[in-house]
Amino acid sequence: MINFDYTKPSTIQNAIGVLNKDAGAQFIAGGTNLVDLMKRGVMTPQKVVDITGLPLKAIELKGNTIQIGALALNSDVAENDLIKKHLPLLSQALKAGASAQIRNMATVGGNMLQRTRCGYFYDTALPCNKREPGSGCGALQGYNRMHAIFGASDKCIAVHPSDMCIALAALDATVFITGPKGPRRILFSDFHRLPGSRPQLDNNLQRGELITGVEVPLNAALAQRSLYTKIRDRVSYAFALVSVAAALDVKGKTIRSARLAMGGVAHKPWRLTAAEDFLKGKEATLNNFQQAASLAMKDAKGYGYNNFKLTLAPNTIVDTLTRLTA
Amino acid sequence: MSNEPEEKPSHSRRSFLKRTTSTAAILAAPPVLVKAADKKLDEKAAQYFETRPLQLEVNEKPYSLQVEPRVTLLDLLREQLHLTGSKKGCDLGQCGACTVHVDGKRVLSCLSLAVMQNGKKITTIEGLQKGDDLHPMQEAFIKYDGFQCGYCTPGQIMSAVACINEGHATSDTEIREYMSGNICRCGAYPNIVAAIKDVAGKGGGQ
């Protein structure tokens, strides 16, 4: 690993200050992704700003929401009683991600900011527009089994790797950010971005901004009937080929509202709004689930090795909805 | 940052490097270039070798150390403290061979920067046994033959102890799920699960 300067500020203002003063500086919290990327030379910050001393670890019930600090550990969130009671989907998704050791290190903010696991991004000998803009996309014509089927561009077909974020997208979370211009909020679904012509940007954070937390609105009916399904190459400790976060508010046989998001299929958590709209007011039947799934798949596109996702994704949606209403 | 009580770098080494890199640069490059690049180069070179003070406790023994920011906890344990029980498998957070406990929680020491562990209590496989008595989990791994080559074993055992302490060893399925971060290429998994189940049934890890 190339060496770097290290500093550990104790206030949010100072942390932001360092990042704005120094273009080569980078925040570190759990380090589970950054240290890995630094070892491989994919990321080479000149200064690492350790934010683990900042007071951003709380998990609290506030009004009709739960607020989770950006530095809350993935394991602490997953095992938290408030989360298990009010947001079981989030707890499930977190436990589906990584390993027990990594969840003990990784934070909520860091999970949101983790980089793609695209092999071309990780290998500095190969072209990658995300790592080195303009160098080309190796995956487009290459080995793209893990890659996107929605919202990709001719510059990048990488996927966002998080499980937690798929649940947060489905749960209509809001991201709290603070930066040189003060605090702001951004809808979770607007936080990550599609690759377009600038795949080097994973999200809409501005330089020097810091995620301070996320807020999730409570919805008792949806919480009661929610499920995270993750399909992967082995039973545990692997990134998703396809995942589905689903929550349904069902009365009698009628679906009053639905929340659906998919992982492993796009550069950001992929919210299935067309399928959600279709299901609203419909009966919970296999036929309706299949129709919702085909609506969700409308703009899907395979790139060769990942064509199997065009079948796996709708099947996973139908399977998840079926088990949710069984 | 002026009001921050920051950790101070070791200045003596920095000044030494400033002098020595200047000399090296003068010998290697044309004088005009040297003059322009001199100061920046010195700063950069010095920064690359700068160490930070680090105080931590490893296996109940306090240490006062100096580390470069890039040194991982795993390298610190193995190279500086000569505690070679924690293994370097993939060194990329994928195999679990480097698993240690930090403040009682299992983490991957290969993805942990040592400099970030200031004030923490680390337990490695060397710290599990009490005197001449092996930890019950170490005994169980022997009893159930929970290994072949043994390379992943220290990580497996550290993870297994934590798995029970976390309350995640109530069934075979749960043990497998919560031990999934520890890869065993010999495939000793059934015996590892048996060992953990035995210790969990007898009332726990620590």
Boltz contact constraints between the chains, C-beta under 6 A:
constraints:
  - contact:
      token1: [A, 1]
      token2: [B, 70]
      max_distance: 6.0
  - contact:
      token1: [A, 3]
      token2: [B, 48]
      max_distance: 6.0
  - contact:
      token1: [A, 3]
      token2: [B, 68]
      max_distance: 6.0
  - contact:
      token1: [A, 3]
      token2: [B, 70]
      max_distance: 6.0
  - contact:
      token1: [A, 4]
      token2: [B, 69]
      max_distance: 6.0
  - contact:
      token1: [A, 5]
      token2: [B, 47]
      max_distance: 6.0
  - contact:
      token1: [A, 6]
      token2: [B, 69]
      max_distance: 6.0
  - contact:
      token1: [A, 6]
      token2: [B, 115]
      max_distance: 6.0
  - contact:
      token1: [A, 9]
      token2: [B, 4]
      max_distance: 6.0
  - contact:
      token1: [A, 14]
      token2: [B, 1]
      max_distance: 6.0
  - contact:
      token1: [A, 14]
      token2: [B, 4]
      max_distance: 6.0
  - contact:
      token1: [A, 31]
      token2: [B, 111]
      max_distance: 6.0
  - contact:
      token1: [A, 32]
      token2: [B, 111]
      max_distance: 6.0
  - contact:
      token1: [A, 35]
      token2: [B, 111]
      max_distance: 6.0
  - contact:
      token1: [A, 36]
      token2: [B, 92]
      max_distance: 6.0
  - contact:
      token1: [A, 36]
      token2: [B, 93]
      max_distance: 6.0
  - contact:
      token1: [A, 50]
      token2: [B, 116]
      max_distance: 6.0
  - contact:
      token1: [A, 99]
      token2: [B, 180]
      max_distance: 6.0
  - contact:
      token1: [A, 99]
      token2: [B, 181]
      max_distance: 6.0
  - contact:
      token1: [A, 100]
      token2: [B, 178]
      max_distance: 6.0
  - contact:
      token1: [A, 100]
      token2: [B, 181]
      max_distance: 6.0
  - contact:
      token1: [A, 101]
      token2: [B, 99]
      max_distance: 6.0
  - contact:
      token1: [A, 101]
      token2: [B, 106]
      max_distance: 6.0
  - contact:
      token1: [A, 101]
      token2: [B, 107]
      max_distance: 6.0
  - contact:
      token1: [A, 101]
      token2: [B, 108]
      max_distance: 6.0
  - contact:
      token1: [A, 101]
      token2: [B, 181]
      max_distance: 6.0
  - contact:
      token1: [A, 104]
      token2: [B, 105]
      max_distance: 6.0
  - contact:
      token1: [A, 104]
      token2: [B, 107]
      max_distance: 6.0
  - contact:
      token1: [A, 105]
      token2: [B, 107]
      max_distance: 6.0
  - contact:
      token1: [A, 236]
      token2: [B, 177]
      max_distance: 6.0
  - contact:
      token1: [A, 236]
      token2: [B, 180]
      max_distance: 6.0
  - contact:
      token1: [A, 237]
      token2: [B, 180]
      max_distance: 6.0
  - contact:
      token1: [A, 237]
      token2: [B, 181]
      max_distance: 6.0
